[in-house]
Amino acid sequence: MTSLIYSLVLSVLLFSVTAPAQTEQQFVREIIRQSGGELPKADAASDIPDGLSTKDMSPACDPKLFEDSLLAKKVSSAEYYSQIKSYFDKCGKELSLKSAVGGLASLAKASSYEYPFFQHSQIKSITIKLPNGTQVPAIAALKQDPRPRPLVVVKCGVFCSATESPSMIENLMSLFDQSPFNVVLLANQTGLDHIALNHIVSIGGWTEGAEVIEVGRWLKDQWAFKDRISSIHLMGLSLGGNAAVFGAAYNDMQAQLEAPKVYSSVMAVCPVVALKPTLQSLYGSTLVGSVFAKLTKDQFLAARKDVTDVPDLLTTENIPSNKKDMTDYLGLINAVSLQRRGTAVSANQYFKNNNFWSLPQKVTTPMLVWASKDDIVVDNKINAQSVENDPYYKNSSTVGVVNLPYGSHCSFSAAYGVLASTIVMKTFVLAHSPEFTAYDSQNQMPWKFESKKLSPKEIHIGQVWKFSANSDQVKISFRTFTTSALCNDPWAGSDQCISSKEIAVPVVALANMGARIPANAAEAAAFSREFNAKVQFKTKDLKPLNGTNTSEFNVVWREALN
């Protein structure tokens, strides 16, 4: 039965560019405007993330030290989920102390990140041509080192194209710049570039889950860089999260098709689990619903010229003017599209097919559902909480739900800092990549460059790496805290009683750590994030440098991420 379901879904994938609008930014900016808030300022230096936390972190809650504890020994999926939950229970307050918390604040901050990643020499635009004729616009990010390593396939959310959009930026920063992975990011089937290549309307994980399975198989079997893959992992965000949860189920079905599993793990971030009630909640929202309804209309009108299945339905006259009618309209156009391509499906059946709970089997592939209770786009109760409260998944040894207080809609980096968000994604993949051992061990060397001798009242609290375009010098800022009558908590997030000393080091002196001269500002920011994630400063006995006042210490780093 389950193999027939997967085969049926695969059969309705089509057989058969314009520059896509940046709808993610439009969505956030319009919500801010209508709510009376202040729009993010363009070109602000703070919009180029350095990959660190939003404040100097105490050793007890330092994300890099937490990463060390997670990687110290191999853990089961269930143990991993438990440790992640415990970390955020313990450190969530400190992580979010100077962050943008609250639904709109987190979303606005994450949408303002600057990263023109196509200027990075290791990141390219590609089109994946599947055997059934589907063409998937994508972005490939490959390390210079050709050794086999985990490949993370990311499916972005509604209306998302393979462009320099906020969700693509955020995930490339974490999964590529700050992690030892190769990455392929896929346009959503609702993206204008995907529609332009394939000429159909298709929304939801029922078909998109099958697409990610076929993409993973193509990458394993046909991609020119298939020899660089040690294992493949799937991640989906928002509507792409619907593809992820369905992809996990279809991944389990491969055995019944006498085929090997494609993905070693799946991460569904702020996912749509049940499509229809999510759309009803979204379009029914007073502020978000109105903005999203307008964007839906604009997207379909822009796509109409490229659509061959339902162009007659993508007109101003047919697209509802009442936002509450939009859900039924989406059911109609998707059902008609399938009918005209030879699959007899009603609107009700279409929505049932795109409800994760309609699947006949529970997921056994390791799957992390990562969501936030303050999500203003994808209703948390309908989606992540439904998985969290399900009797089977509550006791599953392979599926876990990490449902945090903050994060808005897929904006954990804004709520808890880029580094903590990165650590979750990175360690989940590593926990399910036992074949990849290059990242397990740590290298170290004594700090042989200039250092400041601290007084008894001073302690180290943080270090920040900064590369610059075409510069053969990298700068490291050593941040220190001085105790006084007014300042007694170095981890309070205050700028008082904090000083910084900047030291320049030749890039060539750090070549064994993977340092290289950036060709441009985009690469400089990426290399800065890489070093801020992978390098730690530790005392001679390998304790955290932060919290001490020693002037003799080591640099410790994991496998070069370049």
C-alpha positions as CSV (number, residue, x, y, z in Angstrom):
1,M,0.0,0.0,0.0
2,T,2.7,2.5,1.0
3,S,4.8,1.8,-2.0
4,L,1.8,2.4,-4.2
5,I,1.2,5.7,-2.6
6,Y,4.8,6.8,-3.3
7,S,4.6,5.5,-6.9
8,L,1.3,7.4,-7.4
9,V,2.9,10.6,-6.1
10,L,5.9,10.2,-8.3
11,S,3.7,9.7,-11.4
12,V,2.0,13.1,-10.9
13,L,5.3,15.0,-10.8
14,L,5.5,16.8,-14.1
15,F,7.0,15.4,-17.2
16,S,6.5,17.9,-19.3
17,V,13.9,33.0,-16.2
18,T,12.6,35.6,-15.1
19,A,14.2,37.2,-12.0
20,P,12.0,36.1,-9.1
21,A,10.6,38.7,-6.8
22,Q,12.1,38.7,-3.3
23,T,8.8,37.8,-1.7
24,E,10.3,36.8,1.6
25,Q,11.6,40.4,2.2
26,Q,8.3,41.8,0.8
27,F,6.3,39.8,3.2
28,V,8.2,40.8,6.3
29,R,8.5,44.5,5.3
30,E,4.8,44.8,4.6
31,I,3.9,43.2,7.9
32,I,6.2,45.7,9.7
33,R,4.8,48.6,7.7
34,Q,1.2,47.7,8.4
35,S,1.9,47.1,12.1
36,G,3.4,50.6,12.4
37,G,6.9,49.2,13.1
38,E,10.2,50.5,11.9
39,L,11.6,48.9,8.7
40,P,15.1,47.4,8.9
41,K,17.8,49.9,7.8
42,A,19.6,48.9,4.7
43,D,23.4,48.4,4.5
44,A,23.8,48.4,8.3
45,A,27.0,46.7,9.5
46,S,25.0,44.7,12.0
47,D,23.2,43.1,9.0
48,I,26.3,41.1,8.1
49,P,26.4,38.4,10.8
50,D,29.7,37.4,12.3
51,G,28.4,34.0,13.2
52,L,28.6,34.5,16.9
53,S,26.0,34.9,19.7
54,T,24.5,38.3,20.3
55,K,26.4,38.7,23.5
56,D,29.5,37.3,25.2
57,M,28.4,33.9,26.5
58,S,29.3,32.4,29.8
59,P,31.3,29.1,29.6
60,A,28.3,27.3,31.0
61,C,26.2,28.3,28.0
62,D,28.8,28.8,25.3
63,P,27.4,27.1,22.1
64,K,30.8,25.9,21.1
65,L,31.4,24.2,24.4
66,F,27.9,22.7,24.2
67,E,28.9,21.4,20.7
68,D,32.0,19.8,22.3
69,S,29.9,18.0,24.8
70,L,27.5,16.7,22.2
71,L,30.3,15.4,20.0
72,A,32.4,13.9,22.8
73,K,30.6,10.6,22.4
74,K,28.2,9.1,19.9
75,V,24.6,9.4,21.1
76,S,21.3,8.0,19.9
77,S,18.7,10.2,18.3
78,A,16.6,10.1,21.5
79,E,19.7,11.1,23.6
80,Y,20.4,13.9,21.1
81,Y,16.9,15.4,21.3
82,S,17.1,15.3,25.1
83,Q,20.4,17.1,25.2
84,I,19.2,19.8,22.9
85,K,16.1,20.4,24.9
86,S,18.1,20.5,28.2
87,Y,20.5,23.0,26.7
88,F,17.8,25.5,25.7
89,D,16.0,25.0,29.0
90,K,19.2,25.9,30.8
91,C,20.6,28.6,28.5
92,G,17.7,29.9,26.4
93,K,17.4,33.0,28.6
94,E,21.0,33.9,28.3
95,L,21.1,33.1,24.5
96,S,18.2,35.4,23.9
97,L,19.3,38.2,26.3
98,K,20.3,40.7,23.6
99,S,18.5,39.0,20.7
100,A,15.5,40.0,18.7
101,V,12.8,38.0,20.5
102,G,9.1,38.1,19.8
103,G,7.4,36.9,16.6
104,L,7.8,40.0,14.4
105,A,11.2,41.1,15.9
106,S,12.9,37.8,15.1
107,L,11.4,37.6,11.6
108,A,12.5,41.2,10.8
109,K,16.0,40.6,12.1
110,A,16.5,37.4,10.1
111,S,15.2,39.0,7.0
112,S,17.7,41.8,7.2
113,Y,20.9,39.6,6.9
114,E,23.2,40.6,4.1
115,Y,25.2,37.9,2.2
116,P,25.6,38.2,-1.6
117,F,26.7,34.6,-1.6
118,F,26.9,34.2,-5.4
119,Q,30.1,36.3,-5.1
120,H,31.6,33.4,-3.1
121,S,33.7,31.3,-5.5
122,Q,32.5,28.1,-4.0
123,I,28.7,28.8,-4.4
124,K,27.0,28.4,-7.7
125,S,23.6,28.3,-9.3
126,I,22.6,25.0,-10.9
127,T,19.6,23.3,-12.4
128,I,18.9,19.7,-11.4
129,K,17.2,17.8,-14.3
130,L,15.4,14.7,-13.0
131,P,14.7,11.6,-15.1
132,N,11.0,12.4,-15.2
133,G,11.6,15.8,-16.8
134,T,11.3,17.9,-13.7
135,Q,13.8,20.7,-13.5
136,V,14.7,22.0,-10.0
137,P,16.5,25.3,-9.7
138,A,19.1,25.0,-7.0
139,I,22.2,26.5,-5.3
140,A,25.3,24.3,-4.8
141,A,27.9,25.1,-2.2
142,L,31.0,22.9,-2.2
143,K,34.1,22.9,0.0
144,Q,37.4,23.2,-1.7
145,D,38.5,19.9,0.0
146,P,37.2,17.0,-2.2
147,R,37.0,14.5,0.6
148,P,33.6,12.8,1.0
149,R,31.5,14.5,3.6
150,P,27.8,14.9,4.5
151,L,25.6,16.7,2.0
152,V,22.6,18.7,3.3
153,V,19.8,19.2,0.9
154,V,17.6,22.1,1.9
155,K,14.1,22.8,0.6
156,C,13.0,26.4,1.2
157,G,9.5,27.7,1.9
158,V,6.5,29.1,0.0
159,F,7.3,31.3,-3.0
160,C,11.0,30.8,-2.4
161,S,13.3,30.7,-5.5
162,A,17.0,29.8,-5.8
163,T,18.1,33.3,-5.2
164,E,19.9,35.3,-2.5
165,S,16.7,35.3,-0.3
166,P,16.7,35.5,3.6
167,S,16.1,31.8,4.1
168,M,18.8,30.8,1.6
169,I,21.2,33.3,3.3
170,E,20.5,32.0,6.8
171,N,21.0,28.4,5.9
172,L,24.1,28.8,3.8
173,M,25.7,30.8,6.7
174,S,25.0,28.0,9.2
175,L,25.3,24.8,7.1
176,F,28.1,25.9,4.8
177,D,30.2,28.7,6.2
178,Q,30.0,27.4,9.8
179,S,29.7,23.6,9.3
180,P,31.8,20.9,7.6
181,F,29.1,20.1,5.0
182,N,28.5,20.5,1.3
183,V,25.0,22.0,0.7
184,V,22.4,22.0,-2.1
185,L,19.5,24.4,-1.6
186,L,16.3,23.8,-3.7
187,A,13.8,26.3,-4.9
188,N,10.2,25.6,-3.7
189,Q,7.7,24.4,-6.3
190,T,5.9,27.7,-5.7
191,G,9.0,29.8,-6.6
192,L,8.8,31.7,-9.8
193,D,12.0,30.1,-11.2
194,H,10.6,26.6,-10.5
195,I,7.3,27.5,-12.2
196,A,9.1,29.1,-15.2
197,L,11.0,25.8,-15.8
198,N,8.1,23.4,-15.2
199,H,5.0,25.3,-16.2
200,I,2.7,23.9,-13.5
201,V,1.1,24.9,-10.2
202,S,1.9,22.6,-7.4
203,I,1.8,23.2,-3.6
204,G,2.4,20.9,-0.7
205,G,4.6,18.0,0.5
206,W,2.6,15.3,-1.2
207,T,4.4,16.0,-4.5
208,E,7.3,18.0,-3.2
209,G,8.3,15.2,-0.8
210,A,8.6,12.9,-3.8
211,E,10.6,15.5,-5.6
212,V,13.2,15.7,-2.8
213,I,13.5,11.9,-2.8
214,E,14.2,12.0,-6.5
215,V,16.7,14.9,-6.1
216,G,18.5,13.0,-3.4
217,R,18.7,9.9,-5.6
218,W,20.0,12.0,-8.6
219,L,22.7,13.6,-6.4
220,K,23.8,10.2,-5.2
221,D,23.8,8.5,-8.6
222,Q,24.3,11.1,-11.3
223,W,25.7,14.3,-9.9
224,A,29.2,15.2,-11.1
225,F,30.2,15.6,-7.5
226,K,28.6,12.4,-6.2
227,D,32.1,11.1,-5.0
228,R,32.1,14.0,-2.5
229,I,29.1,12.6,-0.7
230,S,29.5,10.4,2.4
231,S,25.8,10.6,3.4
232,I,22.8,12.8,2.5
233,H,20.5,14.7,4.9
234,L,17.3,16.5,4.2
235,M,16.1,19.8,5.7
236,G,13.0,21.7,4.9
237,L,11.6,25.0,6.1
238,S,8.0,26.2,6.4
239,L,6.2,24.8,3.4
240,G,9.5,23.2,2.6
241,G,9.1,21.5,6.0
242,N,6.0,19.9,4.6
243,A,8.2,18.4,1.9
244,A,10.6,17.3,4.7
245,V,8.0,15.4,6.8
246,F,6.6,13.8,3.6
247,G,10.1,13.1,2.4
248,A,10.9,11.3,5.7
249,A,7.9,9.1,5.2
250,Y,8.7,8.4,1.5
251,N,12.3,7.7,2.6
252,D,11.0,4.9,4.8
253,M,8.9,3.6,1.9
254,Q,12.1,2.9,-0.2
255,A,12.6,-0.5,1.4
256,Q,9.2,-1.6,0.1
257,L,10.3,-0.5,-3.4
258,E,13.5,-2.6,-2.9
259,A,15.5,0.6,-3.0
260,P,18.0,1.9,-0.4
261,K,17.0,4.9,1.7
262,V,18.1,8.2,0.3
263,Y,18.4,10.3,3.4
264,S,20.2,9.5,6.7
265,S,18.2,12.1,8.6
266,V,15.6,14.8,8.1
267,M,15.1,18.1,9.8
268,A,11.8,19.9,9.5
269,V,12.1,23.5,10.6
270,C,8.9,25.4,11.5
271,P,7.2,22.9,9.3
272,V,3.7,22.8,7.8
273,V,2.4,19.4,8.9
274,A,-1.2,19.7,7.9
275,L,-1.7,22.0,4.9
276,K,-5.3,23.0,4.9
277,P,-5.8,24.0,8.5
278,T,-2.4,25.9,8.3
279,L,-3.6,27.8,5.3
280,Q,-6.9,28.6,7.0
281,S,-5.1,29.9,10.1
282,L,-2.7,31.9,8.0
283,Y,-5.2,33.6,5.7
284,G,-7.5,34.1,8.6
285,S,-5.0,36.1,10.6
286,T,-5.8,39.8,10.7
287,L,-2.4,41.2,9.8
288,V,-0.4,38.4,8.4
289,G,-3.3,36.9,6.5
290,S,-3.9,40.1,4.5
291,V,-0.3,40.5,3.6
292,F,0.1,36.9,2.6
293,A,-3.1,37.0,0.5
294,K,-1.8,39.9,-1.5
295,L,1.6,38.2,-2.0
296,T,-0.2,35.0,-3.1
297,K,-2.1,37.0,-5.7
298,D,1.0,38.9,-6.9
299,Q,2.9,35.6,-7.2
300,F,0.3,33.8,-9.3
301,L,-0.2,36.8,-11.6
302,A,3.6,37.0,-12.1
303,A,3.7,33.2,-12.8
304,R,0.7,33.1,-15.1
305,K,2.7,33.7,-18.3
306,D,4.8,30.6,-17.6
307,V,2.0,28.2,-16.5
308,T,0.4,25.8,-19.0
309,D,-1.9,23.7,-16.7
310,V,-4.2,26.3,-15.1
311,P,-3.4,29.8,-16.7
312,D,-7.2,30.4,-16.9
313,L,-7.5,30.2,-13.1
314,L,-4.6,32.6,-12.4
315,T,-6.4,35.8,-13.3
316,T,-7.4,38.8,-11.4
317,E,-11.0,37.8,-11.8
318,N,-10.5,34.3,-10.5
319,I,-8.1,35.0,-7.6
320,P,-10.3,35.7,-4.5
321,S,-10.5,39.2,-3.2
322,N,-11.5,37.9,0.2
323,K,-8.5,36.4,2.0
324,K,-10.6,33.8,3.7
325,D,-11.5,32.3,0.4
326,M,-7.9,31.8,-0.6
327,T,-7.5,28.3,1.0
328,D,-10.4,26.9,-1.1
329,Y,-9.0,28.6,-4.2
330,L,-5.6,26.9,-3.7
331,G,-7.4,23.5,-3.3
332,L,-9.2,24.2,-6.5
333,I,-6.3,25.2,-8.7
334,N,-4.1,22.3,-7.4
335,A,-6.9,19.8,-8.0
336,V,-7.6,21.1,-11.5
337,S,-3.9,21.1,-12.3
338,L,-3.6,17.4,-11.3
339,Q,-6.8,16.6,-13.2
340,R,-5.5,18.2,-16.4
341,R,-2.3,16.2,-16.0
342,G,-4.2,13.0,-15.8
343,T,-4.7,12.4,-12.0
344,A,-8.3,12.4,-10.8
345,V,-8.1,14.3,-7.5
346,S,-10.8,16.5,-5.9
347,A,-9.9,19.6,-3.8
348,N,-10.8,17.6,-0.7
349,Q,-8.6,14.7,-1.7
350,Y,-5.8,17.1,-2.6
351,F,-5.8,18.6,1.0
352,K,-6.1,15.1,2.5
353,N,-3.0,14.0,0.5
354,N,-1.1,17.0,1.9
355,N,-1.9,16.2,5.5
356,F,1.0,14.3,7.1
357,W,-1.5,12.5,9.4
358,S,-3.1,10.9,6.4
359,L,0.0,8.8,5.8
360,P,-0.6,5.1,6.7
361,Q,2.8,4.6,8.5
362,K,4.7,6.5,11.2
363,V,8.1,7.8,10.3
364,T,11.1,5.9,11.5
365,T,13.9,7.9,9.7
366,P,15.6,10.0,12.3
367,M,13.7,13.3,12.1
368,L,14.0,16.5,14.1
369,V,11.0,18.9,14.2
370,W,12.4,22.2,15.2
371,A,9.8,25.0,15.8
372,S,8.9,27.9,18.0
373,K,5.7,28.7,20.0
374,D,5.7,32.3,18.9
375,D,5.5,31.5,15.1
376,I,3.3,34.2,13.5
377,V,3.1,32.4,10.1
378,V,2.8,28.6,10.6
379,D,0.4,27.9,13.5
380,N,2.5,26.0,16.1
381,K,-0.4,24.2,17.7
382,I,-1.7,22.8,14.4
383,N,1.7,21.7,13.3
384,A,4.8,21.1,15.6
385,Q,2.7,20.7,18.7
386,S,0.5,18.1,17.0
387,V,3.7,16.0,16.4
388,E,5.0,16.8,19.9
389,N,1.7,15.5,21.5
390,D,1.2,12.5,19.3
391,P,1.4,9.4,21.5
392,Y,3.6,7.5,19.0
393,Y,6.1,10.4,18.3
394,K,6.2,11.3,22.0
395,N,7.8,8.0,22.7
396,S,9.7,7.6,19.4
397,S,13.4,6.6,19.6
398,T,14.1,8.3,16.2
399,V,11.7,11.3,15.9
400,G,11.9,14.3,18.2
401,V,10.4,17.7,18.6
402,V,12.3,20.7,19.9
403,N,9.6,23.4,20.4
404,L,11.2,26.6,21.7
405,P,9.6,29.7,23.2
406,Y,11.2,32.0,20.6
407,G,12.2,31.8,17.0
408,S,9.1,33.3,15.2
409,H,9.0,31.7,11.8
410,C,12.3,29.9,11.1
411,S,14.2,32.7,12.7
412,F,16.1,31.0,15.5
413,S,19.4,32.7,14.6
414,A,17.7,36.1,15.4
415,A,16.2,34.8,18.6
416,Y,19.1,32.8,20.1
417,G,22.0,34.0,18.0
418,V,23.5,32.6,14.8
419,L,26.0,30.3,16.6
420,A,23.4,28.5,18.7
421,S,21.2,28.0,15.7
422,T,24.1,26.7,13.7
423,I,25.1,24.3,16.5
424,V,21.6,22.6,16.4
425,M,21.7,22.1,12.6
426,K,25.3,21.1,12.6
427,T,25.3,18.6,15.4
428,F,22.0,17.0,14.3
429,V,23.6,16.1,10.9
430,L,26.8,15.0,12.6
431,A,24.9,12.8,15.0
432,H,23.5,10.9,12.1
433,S,26.7,10.8,10.0
434,P,28.8,8.1,11.8
435,E,30.8,7.6,8.7
436,F,32.2,11.1,8.8
437,T,35.0,11.2,11.4
438,A,37.1,14.1,10.2
439,Y,35.3,16.5,12.5
440,D,35.6,14.4,15.6
441,S,39.2,15.3,16.6
442,Q,40.5,18.7,17.6
443,N,43.7,20.3,16.6
444,Q,45.6,22.7,18.8
445,M,48.6,25.0,18.9
446,P,50.0,27.6,21.3
447,W,49.0,31.2,20.7
448,K,52.4,32.6,19.5
449,F,51.2,36.0,18.6
450,E,50.7,39.2,20.6
451,S,48.5,39.0,23.7
452,K,47.5,41.4,26.4
453,K,48.6,40.8,30.0
454,L,45.5,41.2,32.2
455,S,45.2,42.6,35.7
456,P,43.7,40.6,38.5
457,K,40.4,42.4,38.0
458,E,40.2,41.6,34.3
459,I,39.0,38.4,32.6
460,H,38.6,37.2,29.1
461,I,35.0,37.1,27.9
462,G,35.1,36.7,24.1
463,Q,37.1,36.6,20.9
464,V,36.0,37.8,17.4
465,W,37.7,36.9,14.1
466,K,37.4,39.3,11.2
467,F,38.8,38.7,7.7
468,S,38.8,41.5,5.1
469,A,38.6,41.4,1.3
470,N,42.0,40.9,-0.4
471,S,43.9,41.4,3.0
472,D,46.7,39.2,4.0
473,Q,46.0,40.0,7.7
474,V,43.2,38.7,9.8
475,K,42.2,40.6,12.9
476,I,41.2,39.1,16.2
477,S,39.5,41.2,18.9
478,F,40.1,40.0,22.4
479,R,37.3,41.2,24.7
480,T,37.9,41.6,28.4
481,F,35.7,42.6,31.4
482,T,37.0,44.6,34.4
483,T,35.3,44.1,37.7
484,S,34.3,47.2,39.6
485,A,31.8,48.5,42.0
486,L,29.4,49.1,39.1
487,C,30.2,46.0,37.2
488,N,30.2,42.5,38.7
489,D,28.5,40.3,36.1
490,P,30.6,39.8,32.9
491,W,27.8,37.8,31.3
492,A,25.0,40.3,31.8
493,G,25.1,41.6,28.2
494,S,26.1,45.1,29.2
495,D,28.7,47.1,27.3
496,Q,29.9,48.7,30.5
497,C,33.3,47.8,31.8
498,I,34.2,45.9,28.6
499,S,37.3,46.7,26.6
500,S,38.6,45.2,23.4
501,K,42.2,44.8,22.0
502,E,42.6,44.0,18.3
503,I,45.5,42.0,17.1
504,A,46.5,41.5,13.4
505,V,47.9,38.1,12.4
506,P,49.2,37.2,8.9
507,V,46.8,34.9,7.1
508,V,49.7,32.7,6.0
509,A,50.5,32.0,9.7
510,L,47.1,30.3,10.1
511,A,47.2,28.3,6.8
512,N,47.1,25.0,8.8
513,M,43.8,26.1,10.2
514,G,42.3,26.7,6.8
515,A,42.9,30.5,6.6
516,R,43.1,32.0,3.1
517,I,42.9,35.5,1.7
518,P,39.3,36.4,0.8
519,A,38.8,37.5,-2.8
520,N,35.9,39.9,-1.9
521,A,33.7,41.1,1.0
522,A,31.3,38.2,0.7
523,E,34.1,35.7,1.2
524,A,35.6,37.8,4.0
525,A,32.3,37.6,5.9
526,A,32.1,33.9,5.2
527,F,35.6,33.2,6.4
528,S,35.0,35.3,9.6
529,R,31.9,33.2,10.4
530,E,33.9,30.0,9.7
531,F,36.6,30.9,12.2
532,N,34.2,32.3,14.8
533,A,32.4,28.9,14.7
534,K,35.3,26.5,14.6
535,V,38.1,28.1,16.7
536,Q,38.2,28.2,20.5
537,F,40.7,29.8,22.8
538,K,41.6,27.6,25.7
539,T,44.1,27.6,28.6
540,K,47.2,25.5,28.7
541,D,45.2,22.7,30.4
542,L,42.5,23.1,27.7
543,K,39.9,24.8,29.9
544,P,37.8,27.7,28.4
545,L,39.9,30.8,28.2
546,N,36.8,33.0,28.9
547,G,36.3,33.6,32.6
548,T,40.1,33.5,33.2
549,N,42.8,36.2,33.1
550,T,45.7,34.1,31.8
551,S,47.9,35.5,29.0
552,E,49.2,32.1,27.9
553,F,46.7,30.0,26.0
554,N,46.1,27.7,23.0
555,V,43.9,27.9,19.9
556,V,41.9,24.8,19.4
557,W,40.0,24.0,16.2
558,R,38.2,21.2,14.4
559,E,38.6,20.1,10.8
560,A,39.2,22.9,8.3
561,L,35.8,23.8,6.9
562,N,37.0,25.1,3.6
